Amino acid sequence: MLEIKNLSISINDRYIIKDLNLVLNHGDKLAIIGEEGNGKSTILKSILGICEYAKINGIINTHNHRIGYLEQSINEIYLNNIVYEYLFINDNDYYEKVNSLYKYLDYLKLSDKILDQKINTLSGGEKVKIGILKLLLNDYDILFLDEPTNDLDLESLKWLEQFINSINKPIIYVSHDETLLSKTANMILHLEQIKKKTESRHTVLKIDYDSYVEERLLKITKQEETAKIEKRKYQIHQEKLQRIMQKVEHQQNTISRSNPHGAKLLKKKMHSLKSQEKKLDDIKLTEMPDVEESINFFFEKTEIPKSKKIINLNIDELKIGNKILSKNLKLEVVGNTYICIIGKNGVGKSTLLKQIYEILKDREDIKVGYMPQTYDDILNKYEYVLDFLSPSGSKEKITKARMYLGNMKFTREEMTSKIKELSNGTKAKLFFTKLVLEENDVLILDEPTRNVSPLSNPVIRKSLREYKGVIISISHDRKFIDEVIDTTYILTELGLMKTEIW
């Protein structure tokens, strides 16, 4: 249904991918994975022909099949539209599609009241569902989904898994949700930037995600072991040969002129040894695997006493404007603990987290770091990466910031770039760098892993689990909740309650 031949995509002379060959058929669920900034979204846009900043060569044959595209976020030109208008903009088949509208609303577990709301009043998860609803109404042949899990609640995530698995149409999607990848992908396109991000490499396999990760790790480990063994054997052989050659050379220098026969034999022996040396030099050893280096970071100098009171929250009404989202919210946080708040889209989780941050941020006895769900809420105040990490501009702080950015695998160009030029995943790593540099006691995290690659997320989970401060978070990342969180609360219209999600 979709055929790609020798596709190469470059941006400013840096290749995102080179000579990609791919055929997508009915039932194929292709997950594009790779580190932040490797061009996953760029590939989707390039295939669609809507990527203005990339140079594209190769053959893309859709065989006249229609491709539906779910962007990472709804275009801002539509944000003031009523949902109903957005769904049917410039649509000549309105009367045919409207009959299916309510069926799909039920399918997506959306109230018909949402049709009269403005796009900019919807929660992040509701916007994603409206985007999927638009795709369903247009009955596309092939679906491209760019981060469809962003902002979805747990119930919606499970629905999305079922949707991807049940539909027979080919789907190409980018996701950082490892659980979704494990349960849905049957093909993998892995994008890598190797040799310090100077060369691109890709792997295409018809295989499930868990098997791919396992096989890749085994392959890397085996290659490392083989390379070490071969190198050691080579060194032993080389050292032995050098000792013999030195001995023969010494004998040649000290042999008596009255022994021409012995000199001839030594010369012949040296010739044989040099021939062995040449053969040894020509041996091609197994190289150490050239893979993208994983990020490396950890929190220092942070430890909250077990008896330390962080917050005793008591909110009668949680509101956005005049709209009451929840009532009688109570939350007590004492000591080193990791909390996660879950709940349905639009229930007010981010609003609550912002209120908790506002309550805590000016406390003198703790240092509080905040990572919002929408990064630009904070980043728009800064132009360059180092402006955000070191507003004072002191040489010492900039040097330290560069070191931590290096641990996060920022290139030199990224370290000095404008923030608006960074991908969402790279912006996420920028926030983590800031949190580490500030040595915060309390971390307020709104969907911290949502834009980070599934290859970097295990490092982030490990670092957060080893963190000795307090974490108050919102997340629907099931691996994050399982591996990091101590206590989970669900936010409903009636308040906060402890819950088990499994």
C-alpha positions in Angstrom: 0.0 0.0 0.0 2.9 2.3 0.7 6.3 1.7 -1.0 9.4 3.7 -0.3 12.7 3.3 -2.3 16.1 4.8 -1.5 14.6 7.6 0.5 17.2 10.0 1.9 16.3 13.0 4.0 18.8 15.7 5.2 18.6 19.0 7.1 21.4 21.5 6.7 23.6 18.8 5.1 23.0 16.4 8.1 21.3 13.2 7.1 18.3 12.1 9.1 18.1 8.9 7.1 19.9 7.5 4.0 18.6 5.0 1.5 15.5 3.8 3.3 13.6 1.0 1.6 10.3 0.1 3.0 7.0 -1.6 2.1 3.9 -1.1 4.2 1.0 -3.5 3.8 -2.4 -4.2 5.5 -2.0 -4.9 9.2 1.5 -3.5 9.5 2.0 -1.4 12.6 5.4 0.4 12.1 6.8 2.2 15.1 9.5 4.7 14.5 11.9 4.9 17.5 15.1 6.8 18.2 16.7 9.4 20.4 15.4 12.9 20.7 16.1 15.1 17.7 16.8 12.2 15.4 14.1 13.2 12.9 11.2 10.8 13.7 8.5 13.5 13.0 10.5 14.8 10.1 10.2 11.4 8.3 6.4 11.4 8.7 6.2 14.9 7.3 8.6 14.1 4.5 6.6 11.1 3.3 3.5 13.3 3.4 5.3 16.0 1.4 4.7 18.7 4.0 8.2 19.1 5.4 9.5 22.5 4.1 12.9 22.4 6.0 14.2 19.1 4.7 15.9 18.0 1.5 14.3 14.8 0.2 15.4 12.3 -2.4 14.0 9.0 -3.4 10.7 7.4 -4.4 7.5 7.5 -2.3 4.7 5.6 -3.9 1.3 5.7 -2.1 -0.5 3.8 -4.9 -3.2 6.5 -4.6 -4.0 5.5 -1.1 -5.1 8.4 1.2 -3.0 9.1 4.2 -4.5 10.5 7.4 -2.0 12.4 9.7 -2.4 13.1 13.4 0.1 15.8 14.3 1.7 16.1 17.7 -0.6 19.1 18.4 -3.5 20.7 16.6 -2.4 23.6 14.4 -2.7 26.8 16.3 -4.8 28.4 13.5 -7.6 26.1 14.6 -7.4 26.7 18.3 -10.2 29.2 18.4 -12.5 27.0 16.3 -15.5 25.2 17.8 -14.8 21.4 17.7 -17.7 20.9 15.4 -16.3 23.4 12.9 -12.8 21.9 13.1 -14.1 18.4 12.3 -15.8 19.5 9.1 -13.7 22.4 7.8 -13.8 22.5 4.0 -15.6 19.1 3.9 -17.9 18.5 1.0 -19.0 15.1 2.4 -20.4 16.7 5.6 -23.9 15.1 5.4 -22.5 11.6 4.9 -20.0 11.9 7.7 -22.2 13.4 10.3 -24.1 10.2 10.5 -21.0 8.5 11.8 -20.1 11.3 14.2 -22.0 10.1 17.2 -21.0 6.5 16.7 -17.3 7.6 16.9 -17.9 9.9 19.8 -19.2 6.9 21.7 -16.3 4.8 20.4 -13.9 7.4 21.8 -15.9 7.8 25.0 -16.5 11.5 24.4 -19.6 13.4 25.3 -21.4 15.2 22.5 -21.1 18.4 24.6 -17.5 18.6 23.5 -18.7 19.5 19.9 -19.7 23.0 21.1 -16.4 23.7 22.9 -13.5 25.7 21.5 -10.4 23.7 20.7 -8.3 25.8 23.1 -10.5 24.9 26.0 -9.9 21.2 25.7 -7.4 19.2 27.7 -4.3 17.8 25.9 -5.9 14.3 25.9 -9.2 15.6 24.5 -7.3 17.3 21.7 -5.7 14.0 20.8 -9.0 12.3 20.7 -10.6 15.0 18.5 -7.6 14.5 16.1 -8.3 10.8 16.0 -12.0 11.5 15.5 -11.2 13.6 12.5 -9.2 10.7 11.0 -12.0 8.3 11.6 -14.6 10.5 9.9 -12.4 10.8 6.8 -11.9 7.0 6.6 -8.2 7.2 5.4 -6.5 4.2 4.0 -3.2 4.6 5.9 -2.7 6.4 9.2 0.3 8.4 10.4 0.3 9.1 14.2 2.8 11.5 15.7 3.0 10.9 19.5 -0.7 9.8 19.8 -0.2 8.9 23.5 0.7 12.5 24.6 -1.7 13.6 27.3 -4.0 10.5 27.1 -5.2 9.2 30.4 -4.8 5.5 31.3 -8.2 4.5 30.1 -7.6 6.3 26.8 -4.2 4.7 26.4 -5.7 1.2 26.7 -8.4 2.3 24.1 -5.6 3.5 21.8 -3.8 0.1 22.1 -7.0 -1.7 21.2 -7.7 0.7 18.3 -4.2 0.2 16.8 -4.4 -3.6 17.1 -8.0 -3.9 15.8 -7.7 -1.8 12.7 -6.4 -3.6 9.6 -5.1 -0.4 8.0 -1.3 0.2 7.9 -0.2 2.5 10.6 3.1 4.4 11.0 3.5 6.0 14.4 6.0 7.7 16.6 5.7 7.0 20.3 7.7 7.2 23.5 5.3 5.0 25.5 7.2 1.7 25.9 4.0 -0.2 27.0 2.2 0.9 23.9 5.1 -0.1 21.7 5.3 -3.5 23.4 1.6 -4.2 22.9 1.1 -2.8 19.3 4.2 -2.6 17.1 4.9 -5.5 14.6 7.5 -3.5 12.7 10.4 -1.3 13.9 12.2 1.6 12.2 15.0 2.6 14.5 16.8 5.9 13.7 20.3 6.5 15.0 22.8 9.3 14.8 26.3 7.8 15.3 29.9 9.0 15.3 29.0 12.0 17.5 25.9 12.7 15.4 27.8 13.1 12.2 26.3 10.0 10.5 22.9 8.5 10.3 22.0 4.8 10.5 18.7 3.0 10.4 17.3 -0.4 11.0 14.1 -1.8 9.6 12.8 -5.1 10.9 9.4 -6.9 10.9 9.5 -7.7 14.5 7.8 -6.7 17.8 9.3 -4.1 20.0 10.3 -6.2 22.9 12.0 -8.7 20.7 13.8 -5.9 18.9 15.1 -4.4 22.1 16.2 -7.8 23.4 17.9 -8.9 20.1 19.6 -5.5 19.7 21.0 -5.7 23.2 22.2 -9.3 22.7 23.8 -8.3 19.4 25.6 -5.3 20.9 26.8 -7.4 23.9 28.0 -10.3 21.7 29.8 -7.9 19.4 31.5 -6.2 22.3 32.7 -9.5 23.7 33.9 -10.7 20.4 35.8 -7.4 19.8 37.5 -7.6 23.2 38.5 -11.2 22.7 39.9 -10.6 19.2 41.7 -7.5 20.3 43.3 -9.3 23.2 44.4 -12.2 21.0 45.8 -9.7 18.5 47.8 -7.9 21.1 49.2 -11.2 22.5 50.3 -12.3 19.1 51.7 -8.9 18.2 53.7 -8.6 21.5 55.1 -12.2 21.0 56.1 -11.3 17.4 57.7 -8.1 18.5 59.8 -9.9 21.2 61.0 -12.4 18.6 61.8 -9.7 16.1 63.8 -7.7 18.7 65.7 -10.9 19.6 66.6 -11.6 15.9 67.5 -8.0 15.3 69.8 -8.1 18.3 71.4 -11.3 17.0 71.9 -9.7 13.6 73.7 -6.7 15.1 76.0 -8.9 17.2 76.8 -11.9 14.9 80.4 -12.2 13.9 81.4 -11.4 10.3 83.1 -14.8 10.3 79.7 -16.5 10.3 78.1 -15.5 7.0 75.9 -18.6 7.0 74.4 -17.7 10.4 73.8 -14.1 9.2 72.0 -15.4 6.1 69.7 -17.6 8.3 68.9 -14.6 10.6 68.1 -12.5 7.6 65.8 -15.2 6.2 64.1 -15.5 9.6 63.6 -11.7 9.9 62.1 -11.7 6.4 59.6 -14.4 7.6 58.8 -12.5 10.7 58.1 -9.3 8.8 55.8 -11.2 6.5 53.9 -12.4 9.6 53.8 -8.8 10.8 52.2 -7.7 7.5 49.7 -10.5 7.7 48.9 -9.5 11.2 48.4 -5.9 10.2 46.0 -7.0 7.4 43.7 -8.9 9.8 40.3 -7.2 10.1 39.2 -7.3 13.7 35.6 -7.1 14.9 34.9 -3.5 15.8 33.3 -2.3 19.0 29.6 -1.6 18.2 29.1 2.0 17.2 25.8 2.9 18.8 24.3 6.1 20.1 25.6 6.8 23.6 22.8 6.8 26.2 22.2 9.9 28.3 23.9 10.0 31.7 22.6 12.0 34.6 21.9 11.8 38.3 20.8 14.0 41.2 23.3 15.1 43.8 23.2 16.7 47.3 19.6 16.1 47.8 18.0 14.4 50.8 14.7 15.1 52.5 14.4 13.9 56.2 11.6 11.4 56.7 9.8 13.7 59.1 10.0 16.8 56.9 6.5 18.2 56.2 6.3 19.2 52.5 2.7 20.1 52.0 -0.7 19.7 53.7 -3.1 20.6 50.9 -6.7 21.4 51.5 -8.6 22.9 48.6 -12.4 23.3 48.7 -12.8 23.9 45.0 -10.4 23.3 42.1 -11.4 25.7 39.3 -10.5 26.9 35.8 -12.3 30.2 35.5 -15.8 29.7 36.8 -15.8 26.0 36.0 -15.4 23.7 39.1 -13.3 20.7 38.3 -13.1 19.0 41.7 -14.0 19.6 45.3 -12.6 18.8 48.8 -9.0 18.0 47.7 -6.7 16.9 50.5 -3.1 15.8 50.1 -0.4 15.4 52.8 3.2 14.9 51.8 5.8 14.1 54.5 9.4 13.0 53.9 11.1 11.4 50.9 8.3 10.1 48.9 7.3 9.7 45.2 3.6 10.6 44.3 1.8 10.3 41.1 -1.6 11.8 40.3 -3.7 10.1 37.6 -7.2 10.8 36.3 -9.4 11.3 33.2 -8.5 13.9 30.6 -9.9 17.4 31.6 -10.4 16.6 35.3 -7.8 19.2 36.3 -4.6 17.4 37.1 -2.2 20.0 35.5 -4.2 22.8 37.2 -3.8 21.1 40.5 -0.1 20.6 40.0 0.4 24.2 39.1 -1.3 25.2 42.3 0.9 22.9 44.3 4.0 24.5 42.7 2.7 28.0 43.5 2.2 27.0 47.1 5.7 25.5 47.4 7.9 27.6 45.1 8.7 30.5 47.6 9.4 28.3 50.6 12.8 29.1 52.0 13.4 25.7 53.6 13.2 23.7 50.3 14.2 24.2 46.7 11.4 23.3 44.2 11.8 22.5 40.6 9.0 22.4 38.1 8.6 20.7 34.7 5.3 21.7 33.0 3.4 19.6 30.5 3.7 22.4 27.9 7.4 23.3 27.9 6.9 26.6 26.1 4.9 28.0 29.1 8.4 28.5 30.7 10.8 28.3 27.8 9.2 31.1 25.8 10.8 33.5 28.3 14.3 32.5 27.0 15.9 32.6 23.6 18.9 30.4 23.9 19.6 27.1 25.7 22.2 28.5 28.0 20.0 31.5 28.9 17.5 29.0 30.4 20.2 27.0 32.3 22.3 30.0 33.5 20.3 33.2 33.4 23.1 35.0 35.3 25.5 34.2 32.5 28.4 33.6 34.9 31.3 31.7 33.3 31.4 29.1 36.1 27.7 28.2 35.7 27.9 28.1 32.0 30.8 25.7 32.1 28.9 23.5 34.5 25.7 23.7 32.3 27.7 22.6 29.3 29.1 19.6 31.2 25.6 18.5 32.2 24.3 19.1 28.6 27.1 16.9 27.4 25.9 14.2 29.7 22.5 14.6 28.1 24.1 14.1 24.7 23.5 17.6 23.5 25.8 18.5 20.6 27.9 21.7 20.7 25.5 23.2 18.1 22.4 22.2 20.3 24.1 23.8 23.4 24.3 27.2 21.7 21.1 26.9 19.6 17.8 28.8 20.0 15.3 26.9 22.2 12.6 27.2 19.6 14.8 25.1 17.2 14.8 22.1 19.6 12.5 19.1 19.4 10.1 18.4 22.2 12.2 15.5 23.4 15.3 17.7 23.5 13.4 20.3 25.4 12.4 17.6 27.9 16.1 16.8 28.4 16.8 20.5 28.8 14.3 20.6 31.7 15.9 17.6 33.4 19.3 19.3 33.0 17.9 22.3 34.8 16.4 20.2 37.6 19.8 18.6 38.2 21.8 21.9 38.1 19.4 23.5 40.6 19.8 20.7 43.1 16.1 20.8 44.0 14.7 19.1 47.1 11.2 18.8 45.5 10.4 18.0 41.9 7.0 18.9 40.5 6.7 17.0 37.2 3.9 17.1 34.7 4.2 14.1 32.4 8.0 14.0 32.7 8.6 11.1 30.3 6.1 12.0 27.6 8.5 13.2 25.0 11.6 11.3 25.9 12.6 8.3 23.7 12.0 4.8 24.9 15.7 4.3 24.8 16.4 7.2 27.2 13.5 6.6 29.5 15.0 3.7 31.4 17.9 6.0 32.5 15.4 8.7 33.6 13.4 6.3 35.6 16.5 4.9 37.3 17.7 8.4 38.2 14.3 9.5 39.6 14.0 6.3 41.6 17.4 7.0 43.2 16.6 10.6 43.8 16.5 11.3 47.6 14.0 14.2 47.5 10.3 14.4 46.9 8.5 13.8 43.6 5.0 15.0 43.0 4.0 14.1 39.5 1.3 13.5 36.9 1.9 10.6 34.5 0.2 8.0 32.5 3.4 6.3 31.7 2.8 2.8 33.1 6.5 1.9 33.4 7.2 5.2 35.2 4.4 4.6 37.7 5.5 1.0 38.2 9.2 1.6 38.6 9.4 5.1 40.3 6.2 5.9 42.2 5.4 4.9 45.8 1.8 6.2 46.0 -0.8 6.8 43.3 -3.7 9.2 43.7 -6.7 9.5 41.3 -8.3 12.9 40.8 -12.0 12.9 40.3 -14.8 15.4 40.6 -15.0 14.4 44.3 -11.4 14.9 45.2 -8.1 13.0 45.5 -8.1 9.3 46.5 -5.3 6.7 46.8 -5.6 4.1 44.2 -3.9 1.1 42.7 -3.8 1.1 38.9 -2.9 -2.5 38.1 
